[in-house]
Amino acid sequence: MRANLLSAWLALGHGAPAQDSEAIRLTALAPATPHAPSAIALHLERGPLVGQVDFRLCHTCRTGRIQRIWINETWQRQGLGRQALHSALAQGPDYRWNTTMQSRQGRAFFRAMAAETGAELSSRTPPCPHLMGRYDRLWRRVRRALRRT
């Protein structure tokens, strides 16, 4: 991946750990090829990574898929995941977005973000065929199993 033009500093407000009370840099890492993973990386001014959103875009189908989001436990509940997700969604404006299966905490986060952004952000909608790749057969099995329940 290569760094994209999107790179911004976030000034942290209340709640930031005192020992690390410095700005967080958001950097978009563009994919090397179409349909390859992209990322929004969050790191401290001095360099350590504190979080990341991994996603893929299909410009043909105008869809995006959030594959993973993580924020270091020390930095959670400060809006960093929210900012990173907004930055990822901005990479595909007016796209249809979905996510992979999530933990209970992840489902709550994505429900709140769906309400805030208007993006669906559901794990129940399949990605477009271009983003399926080797997971196509597995996804069909999962869909069949979900229909039975």
LOLUMRO-760310 format. One record per residue: residue number from 1; z, y, x of N, C-alpha, C, O in turn. Coordinates in Angstrom, 3 decimals, padded with zeros to 6 digits. Layout:
 zadren     n_up  n_north   n_east    ca_up ca_north  ca_east     c_up  c_north   c_east     o_up  o_north   o_east
    NUM        Z        Y        X        Z        Y        X        Z        Y        X        Z        Y        X
...
//
This chain:
 zadren     n_up  n_north   n_east    ca_up ca_north  ca_east     c_up  c_north   c_east     o_up  o_north   o_east
      1  000.000 -001.179  000.840  000.000  000.000  000.000  000.000  001.240  000.884  000.485  001.216  002.015
      2 -000.541  002.299  000.357 -000.549  003.542  001.099  000.148  004.609  000.272  000.144  004.538 -000.957
      3  000.738  005.581  000.917  001.433  006.649  000.204  000.421  007.494 -000.561 -000.637  007.838 -000.034
      4  000.744  007.815 -001.771 -000.087  008.620 -002.635  000.324  010.083 -002.470  001.302  010.380 -001.785
      5 -000.410  010.983 -003.089 -000.066  012.397 -003.017  001.230  012.712 -003.736  001.900  013.693 -003.415
      6  001.591  011.877 -004.719  002.833  012.130 -005.444  004.007  011.826 -004.530  004.218  010.680 -004.133
      7  004.740  012.822 -004.214  005.947  012.653 -003.415  006.809  013.855 -003.746  006.398  014.993 -003.523
      8  007.981  013.620 -004.266  008.813  014.727 -004.713  010.264  014.463 -004.346  010.696  013.315 -004.238
      9  011.000  015.535 -004.159  012.430  015.429 -003.888  013.188  015.629 -005.174  012.863  016.523 -005.955
     10  014.195  014.809 -005.405  015.081  014.968 -006.553  016.423  015.451 -006.039  017.023  014.817 -005.171
     11  016.886  016.545 -006.557  018.221  017.007 -006.185  019.209  016.277 -007.074  019.080  016.302 -008.298
     12  020.174  015.641 -006.483  021.155  014.900 -007.261  022.267  015.825 -007.709  022.733  016.685 -006.961
     13  022.672  015.628 -008.933  023.754  016.432 -009.473  025.058  015.668 -009.395  025.352  014.996 -008.407
     14  025.831  015.787 -010.459  027.138  015.136 -010.503  026.986  013.619 -010.389  025.958  013.047 -010.752
     15  028.015  013.005 -009.886  028.035  011.551 -009.843  027.445  010.952 -008.584  027.617  009.755 -008.358
     16  026.766  011.710 -007.761  026.196  011.136 -006.539  027.329  010.788 -005.589  028.276  011.562 -005.451
     17  027.253  009.658 -004.944  028.305  009.301 -003.994  028.469  010.395 -002.942  027.487  010.856 -002.361
     18  029.715  010.807 -002.700  030.001  011.934 -001.813  029.470  011.708 -000.399  028.962  012.636  000.230
     19  029.585  010.479  000.102  029.155  010.234  001.478  027.641  010.345  001.612  027.140  010.542  002.720
     20  026.920  010.227  000.542  025.465  010.280  000.606  024.908  011.385 -000.284  023.816  011.242 -000.833
     21  025.641  012.479 -000.432  025.207  013.521 -001.355  024.047  014.302 -000.763  024.200  015.429 -000.292
     22  022.889  013.671 -000.800  021.672  014.295 -000.308  020.561  014.040 -001.320  020.738  013.290 -002.280
     23  019.432  014.664 -001.096  018.312  014.535 -002.020  017.705  013.136 -001.936  017.799  012.450 -000.919
     24  017.077  012.740 -003.051  016.356  011.473 -003.126  014.876  011.808 -003.165  014.461  012.698 -003.908
     25  014.080  011.110 -002.380  012.638  011.324 -002.368  011.963  010.236 -003.199  012.236  009.048 -003.027
     26  011.086  010.654 -004.093  010.267  009.758 -004.910  008.879  009.738 -004.293  008.259  010.792 -004.153
     27  008.376  008.572 -003.921  007.054  008.470 -003.322  006.254  007.407 -004.048  006.723  006.281 -004.214
     28  005.048  007.755 -004.483  004.162  006.787 -005.125  003.363  006.072 -004.040  002.740  006.710 -003.191
     29  003.388  004.750 -004.079  002.618  003.943 -003.138  001.438  003.361 -003.900  001.611  002.508 -004.771
     30  000.245  003.825 -003.570 -000.966  003.433 -004.300 -001.430  002.046 -003.859 -001.198  001.646 -002.718
     31 -002.083  001.316 -004.758 -002.576 -000.021 -004.394 -003.767  000.068 -003.441 -004.524  001.038 -003.452
     32 -003.909 -000.963 -002.623 -005.033 -001.014 -001.680 -006.331 -001.364 -002.405 -007.408 -000.946 -001.979
     33 -006.239 -002.127 -003.494 -007.408 -002.540 -004.280 -007.088 -002.373 -005.757 -005.914 -002.314 -006.121
     34 -008.110 -002.293 -006.627 -007.856 -002.208 -008.062 -007.043 -003.418 -008.530 -007.223 -004.526 -008.024
     35 -006.174 -003.205 -009.472 -005.323 -004.229 -010.080 -004.221 -004.728 -009.155 -003.414 -005.561 -009.568
     36 -004.162 -004.250 -007.928 -003.093 -004.648 -007.009 -001.811 -003.883 -007.380 -001.879 -002.849 -008.044
     37 -000.667 -004.381 -006.962  000.592 -003.699 -007.304  000.684 -002.295 -006.707  000.207 -002.029 -005.604
     38  001.309 -001.415 -007.471  001.651 -000.062 -007.038  003.168  000.032 -007.085  003.828 -000.846 -007.640
     39  003.721  001.081 -006.510  005.172  001.235 -006.535  005.550  002.707 -006.493  004.815  003.548 -005.975
     40  006.715  002.990 -007.051  007.376  004.277 -006.888  008.647  003.949 -006.113  009.518  003.238 -006.614
     41  008.750  004.464 -004.901  009.909  004.190 -004.052  010.858  005.382 -004.084  010.422  006.533 -004.090
     42  012.150  005.098 -004.104  013.186  006.126 -004.076  013.983  005.920 -002.795  014.543  004.848 -002.567
     43  014.030  006.943 -001.972  014.804  006.794 -000.749  015.524  008.084 -000.408  015.109  009.177 -000.792
     44  016.617  007.923  000.325  017.409  009.068  000.742  016.643  009.899  001.747  015.678  009.440  002.357
     45  017.084  011.111  001.904  016.463  012.035  002.848  016.388  011.434  004.255  015.420  011.664  004.981
     46  017.400  010.676  004.631  017.420  010.066  005.957  016.729  008.709  005.996  016.739  008.043  007.031
     47  016.129  008.290  004.883  015.292  007.118  004.914  015.652  005.876  004.129  014.731  005.227  003.633
     48  016.928  005.477  003.967  017.202  004.210  003.300  016.666  004.163  001.860  016.794  005.122  001.099
     49  016.071  003.036  001.518  015.545  002.820  000.170  016.710  002.581 -000.785  017.592  001.771 -000.500
     50  016.717  003.290 -001.928  017.792  003.106 -002.916  017.264  002.571 -004.241  018.056  002.257 -005.131
     51  015.946  002.459 -004.395  015.391  001.921 -005.622  013.873  001.884 -005.578  013.236  002.470 -004.703
     52  013.309  001.167 -006.563  011.850  001.049 -006.603  011.405  000.556 -007.976  012.094 -000.234 -008.622
     53  010.253  001.033 -008.404  009.574  000.520 -009.601  008.241 -000.057 -009.129  007.439  000.647 -008.516
     54  008.007 -001.328 -009.413  006.731 -001.969 -009.095  005.940 -002.098 -010.388  006.481 -002.518 -011.410
     55  004.665 -001.740 -010.345  003.833 -001.793 -011.545  002.385 -002.042 -011.161  001.995 -001.898 -010.002
     56  001.607 -002.415 -012.148  000.164 -002.625 -011.952 -000.574 -001.880 -013.053 -000.077 -001.747 -014.172
     57 -001.764 -001.395 -012.722 -002.604 -000.678 -013.682 -003.954 -001.361 -013.814 -004.497 -001.879 -012.839
     58 -004.488 -001.358 -015.022 -005.862 -001.773 -015.256 -006.566 -000.580 -015.894 -006.345 -000.264 -017.063
     59 -007.409  000.071 -015.115 -008.107  001.254 -015.624 -009.191  000.853 -016.631 -009.549  001.650 -017.498
     60 -009.712 -000.363 -016.525 -010.726 -000.838 -017.457 -010.155 -000.928 -018.873 -010.760 -000.440 -019.827
     61 -008.982 -001.558 -018.997 -008.344 -001.756 -020.306 -007.348 -000.652 -020.651 -006.788 -000.633 -021.747
     62 -007.129  000.273 -019.704 -006.164  001.352 -019.890 -004.782  000.802 -020.241 -004.144  001.230 -021.203
     63 -004.340 -000.162 -019.427 -003.009 -000.736 -019.606 -002.234 -000.677 -018.291 -002.815 -000.631 -017.206
     64 -000.928 -000.679 -018.417 -000.038 -000.722 -017.269  001.051 -001.742 -017.525  001.426 -001.983 -018.673
     65  001.554 -002.334 -016.475  002.603 -003.344 -016.596  003.692 -003.046 -015.572  003.436 -003.021 -014.369
     66  004.900 -002.822 -016.057  006.055 -002.652 -015.181  006.495 -004.054 -014.780  006.890 -004.854 -015.629
     67  006.428 -004.345 -013.500  006.765 -005.684 -013.035  008.216 -005.810 -012.610  008.824 -006.869 -012.762
     68  008.767 -004.737 -012.080  010.147 -004.809 -011.607  010.667 -003.397 -011.416  009.938 -002.501 -010.990
     69  011.926 -003.217 -011.734  012.593 -001.954 -011.436  013.979 -002.307 -010.920  014.680 -003.132 -011.506
     70  014.362 -001.679 -009.829  015.711 -001.889 -009.314  016.213 -000.599 -008.691  015.461  000.169 -008.091
     71  017.500 -000.392 -008.854  018.195  000.744 -008.248  019.448  000.168 -007.591  020.164 -000.627 -008.201
     72  019.707  000.565 -006.367  020.912  000.131 -005.671  022.124  000.405 -006.551  022.218  001.470 -007.162
     73  023.038 -000.532 -006.621  024.197 -000.427 -007.518  024.964  000.878 -007.337  025.434  001.453 -008.318
     74  025.098  001.351 -006.116  025.801  002.605 -005.831  025.144  003.797 -006.524  025.816  004.770 -006.865
     75  023.837  003.719 -006.729  023.081  004.848 -007.259  022.704  004.692 -008.730  021.987  005.536 -009.269
     76  023.167  003.639 -009.386  022.821  003.430 -010.791  023.536  004.436 -011.693  024.534  005.045 -011.307
     77  022.998  004.594 -012.906  023.559  005.457 -013.962  023.525  006.943 -013.576  024.389  007.719 -013.984
     78  022.518  007.324 -012.788  022.356  008.724 -012.406  020.969  009.251 -012.750  020.605  010.352 -012.338
     79  020.199  008.482 -013.496  018.886  008.937 -013.917  017.758  008.613 -012.955  016.620  009.019 -013.187
     80  018.050  007.884 -011.872  017.002  007.583 -010.894  015.970  006.610 -011.449  014.772  006.794 -011.234
     81  016.418  005.580 -012.157  015.483  004.642 -012.781  014.615  005.345 -013.802  013.415  005.089 -013.896
     82  015.221  006.220 -014.554  014.507  007.007 -015.561  013.419  007.859 -014.896  012.273  007.870 -015.347
     83  013.783  008.574 -013.822  012.812  009.411 -013.105  011.685  008.574 -012.521  010.514  008.942 -012.614
     84  012.046  007.443 -011.918  011.033  006.580 -011.307  010.094  006.020 -012.367  008.885  005.943 -012.148
     85  010.644  005.627 -013.520  009.795  005.095 -014.585  008.868  006.181 -015.135  007.692  005.917 -015.384
     86  009.377  007.384 -015.323  008.513  008.489 -015.755  007.370  008.700 -014.755  006.231  008.940 -015.154
     87  007.673  008.613 -013.472  006.637  008.782 -012.445  005.599  007.667 -012.519  004.404  007.914 -012.357
     88  006.056  006.443 -012.764  005.120  005.317 -012.895  004.229  005.517 -014.119  003.014  005.343 -014.037
     89  004.825  005.880 -015.246  004.042  006.090 -016.469  003.031  007.217 -016.293  001.959  007.181 -016.898
     90  003.352  008.210 -015.480  002.429  009.326 -015.229  001.189  008.871 -014.457  000.170  009.561 -014.471
     91  001.261  007.725 -013.788  000.109  007.201 -013.056 -000.962  006.672 -014.020 -002.132  006.554 -013.655
     92 -000.553  006.357 -015.244 -001.490  005.882 -016.266 -001.212  006.576 -017.589 -000.759  005.941 -018.541
     93 -001.481  007.879 -017.656 -001.183  008.605 -018.897 -002.024  008.064 -020.055 -003.205  007.753 -019.894
     94 -001.404  007.963 -021.197 -002.056  007.466 -022.413 -002.485  006.009 -022.286 -003.338  005.549 -023.045
     95 -001.910  005.285 -021.347 -002.168  003.850 -021.225 -001.193  003.104 -022.139 -000.171  003.652 -022.551
     96 -001.520  001.865 -022.445 -000.614  000.971 -023.175  000.210  000.256 -022.098 -000.349 -000.385 -021.208
     97  001.541  000.370 -022.181  002.423 -000.171 -021.148  003.234 -001.340 -021.691  003.628 -001.344 -022.857
     98  003.480 -002.331 -020.838  004.388 -003.418 -021.180  005.180 -003.789 -019.935  004.956 -003.239 -018.857
     99  006.101 -004.722 -020.093  006.964 -005.125 -018.987  007.010 -006.647 -018.894  006.512 -007.359 -019.766
    100  007.613 -007.117 -017.829  007.879 -008.543 -017.693  009.172 -008.843 -018.447  009.810 -007.929 -018.970
    101  009.557 -010.102 -018.506  010.819 -010.470 -019.158  011.963 -009.756 -018.444  011.883 -009.488 -017.245
    102  013.024 -009.451 -019.184  014.077 -008.611 -018.637  015.461 -009.202 -018.877  015.654 -010.067 -019.732
    103  016.406 -008.714 -018.103  017.814 -009.039 -018.312  018.313 -008.250 -019.529  017.596 -007.398 -020.055
    104  019.519 -008.531 -019.966  020.096 -007.794 -021.096  020.165 -006.303 -020.762  019.818 -005.461 -021.591
    105  020.612 -005.982 -019.552  020.700 -004.584 -019.127  019.297 -003.958 -019.080  019.116 -002.806 -019.472
    106  018.318 -004.716 -018.603  016.941 -004.222 -018.545  016.366 -003.967 -019.929  015.673 -002.972 -020.140
    107  016.651 -004.867 -020.884  016.152 -004.667 -022.252  016.719 -003.389 -022.854  015.997 -002.647 -023.521
    108  018.009 -003.121 -022.624  018.618 -001.892 -023.143  017.957 -000.666 -022.500  017.662  000.315 -023.182
    109  017.730 -000.730 -021.195  017.086  000.385 -020.490  015.681  000.627 -021.040  015.319  001.767 -021.331
    110  014.889 -000.434 -021.184  013.510 -000.264 -021.644  013.442  000.153 -023.118  012.519  000.868 -023.509
    111  014.396 -000.278 -023.937  014.439  000.210 -025.333  014.666  001.715 -025.347  013.986  002.445 -026.068
    112  015.626  002.177 -024.546  015.917  003.616 -024.486  014.716  004.386 -023.945  014.382  005.455 -024.454
    113  014.072  003.848 -022.922  012.920  004.533 -022.341  011.719  004.520 -023.295  010.945  005.476 -023.328
    114  011.564  003.457 -024.058  010.478  003.408 -025.045  010.682  004.496 -026.092  009.734  005.177 -026.481
    115  011.927  004.658 -026.547  012.216  005.708 -027.529  011.968  007.091 -026.929  011.464  007.983 -027.612
    116  012.317  007.270 -025.666  012.157  008.567 -025.004  010.704  008.913 -024.709  010.293  010.063 -024.867
    117  009.915  007.914 -024.276  008.553  008.188 -023.820  007.475  007.922 -024.860  006.376  008.468 -024.771
    118  007.784  007.084 -025.846  006.768  006.700 -026.826  005.921  005.529 -026.359  005.078  005.045 -027.115
    119  006.122  005.063 -025.136  005.413  003.882 -024.630  006.099  002.633 -025.186  007.314  002.628 -025.388
    120  005.331  001.585 -025.432  005.906  000.385 -026.047  006.926 -000.301 -025.130  008.027 -000.617 -025.580
    121  006.597 -000.533 -023.884  007.493 -001.125 -022.893  008.144 -002.421 -023.375  009.341 -002.631 -023.184
    122  007.364 -003.265 -023.986  007.853 -004.542 -024.499  007.441 -005.676 -023.579  006.387 -005.622 -022.945
    123  008.270 -006.696 -023.509  007.896 -007.876 -022.730  007.157 -008.891 -023.598  006.701 -009.918 -023.096
    124  007.038 -008.614 -024.881  006.383 -009.556 -025.790  004.871 -009.374 -025.877  004.173 -010.241 -026.404
    125  004.362 -008.265 -025.367  002.909 -008.074 -025.390  002.331 -008.529 -024.056  002.837 -008.151 -023.000
    126  001.281 -009.332 -024.097  000.709 -009.834 -022.844 -000.042 -008.729 -022.101 -000.544 -007.786 -022.713
    127 -000.112 -008.858 -020.786 -000.926 -007.893 -020.035 -002.405 -008.148 -020.312 -002.766 -009.186 -020.867
    128 -003.239 -007.222 -019.935 -004.675 -007.393 -020.128 -005.162 -008.569 -019.270 -004.478 -008.968 -018.328
    129 -006.332 -009.125 -019.587 -006.844 -010.274 -018.823 -007.027 -009.986 -017.333 -006.908 -010.895 -016.512
    130 -007.313 -008.737 -016.978 -007.513 -008.386 -015.577 -006.216 -008.474 -014.770 -006.244 -008.724 -013.565
    131 -005.091 -008.268 -015.436 -003.804 -008.322 -014.750 -003.147 -009.699 -014.838 -002.133 -009.951 -014.188
    132 -003.725 -010.581 -015.638 -003.129 -011.909 -015.808 -003.267 -012.756 -014.549 -002.285 -013.341 -014.092
    133 -004.447 -012.830 -013.992 -004.665 -013.623 -012.788 -004.145 -015.035 -012.931 -004.459 -015.729 -013.898
    134 -003.350 -015.458 -011.967 -002.859 -016.833 -011.937 -001.796 -017.115 -012.988 -001.414 -018.271 -013.173
    135 -001.310 -016.094 -013.680 -000.258 -016.293 -014.668 -000.792 -016.542 -016.077 -000.012 -016.691 -017.018
    136 -002.105 -016.587 -016.226 -002.708 -016.755 -017.548 -002.220 -018.021 -018.244 -001.805 -017.964 -019.402
    137 -002.262 -019.142 -017.571 -001.854 -020.415 -018.179 -000.365 -020.386 -018.546  000.017 -020.826 -019.631
    138  000.467 -019.872 -017.648  001.898 -019.777 -017.917  002.159 -018.885 -019.126  002.980 -019.222 -019.978
    139  001.462 -017.741 -019.208  001.661 -016.826 -020.326  001.295 -017.503 -021.651  001.998 -017.320 -022.645
    140  000.220 -018.271 -021.680 -000.160 -018.963 -022.912  000.940 -019.933 -023.347  001.233 -020.038 -024.538
    141  001.548 -020.639 -022.398  002.655 -021.548 -022.726  003.846 -020.793 -023.289  004.453 -021.221 -024.270
    142  004.177 -019.677 -022.672  005.303 -018.872 -023.143  005.038 -018.361 -024.554  005.930 -018.403 -025.401
    143  003.826 -017.881 -024.817  003.492 -017.391 -026.163  003.621 -018.490 -027.198  004.163 -018.269 -028.281
    144  003.123 -019.682 -026.867  003.253 -020.817 -027.811  004.708 -021.129 -028.088  005.088 -021.365 -029.235
    145  005.525 -021.131 -027.046  006.959 -021.414 -027.214  007.632 -020.343 -028.066  008.483 -020.660 -028.896
    146  007.262 -019.086 -027.872  007.841 -018.000 -028.668  007.448 -018.109 -030.140  008.240 -017.782 -031.023
    147  006.240 -018.562 -030.397  005.798 -018.711 -031.795  006.580 -019.798 -032.514  006.792 -019.719 -033.724
    148  007.009 -020.812 -031.770  007.772 -021.911 -032.378  009.197 -021.492 -032.747  009.814 -022.107 -033.617
    149  009.715 -020.470 -032.104  011.108 -020.063 -032.354  011.216 -019.044 -033.440  012.318 -018.604 -033.765
//
